[in-house]
Amino acid sequence: MLQRTRARDEKTYMVYLAVSVICQNSSYHKIYLRRWGSRNHVKAYKLGLLLKKEDPLLYNELFKYFRCNNGSHKCLGKSIWGFLLVKFKSMNIDIDSIETVGDLCNELHRLKQIIYSPI
């Protein structure tokens, strides 16, 4: 049981680290994670693509935590987004207000769960 909890905390840290890397490039902040007019149809796969551009080693490392056997940035991006949504819902955060990468960065920064220092 202890090892399972430790792994879960490590996964959380790795996801927050991945988003931190993406957030450090302010040119990404205006990229939409949601499609206009549809709450459920998200373009969250872009998180995987942006991470792959910014930090390929961290991108590859994250596949250990999610079931993305094909090495797809789409699978990884959607997995990161889904993981964050579960976290946000558990903290009673309005997930509908998160539409862009910038919104995601601001929310995590507000929660003090984002690492802005150089890696």
HELIX and SHEET records of a PDB file:
HELIX    1   1 LEU A    2  CYS A   23  1                                  22    
HELIX    2   2 SER A   26  TYR A   28  5                                   3    
HELIX    3   3 TYR A   45  GLU A   54  1                                  10    
HELIX    4   4 PRO A   56  LEU A   62  1                                   7    
HELIX    5   5 HIS A   73  SER A   90  1                                  18    
HELIX    6   6 ILE A   95  SER A   97  5                                   3    
HELIX    7   7 VAL A  101  ARG A  110  1                                  10    
END                                                                             
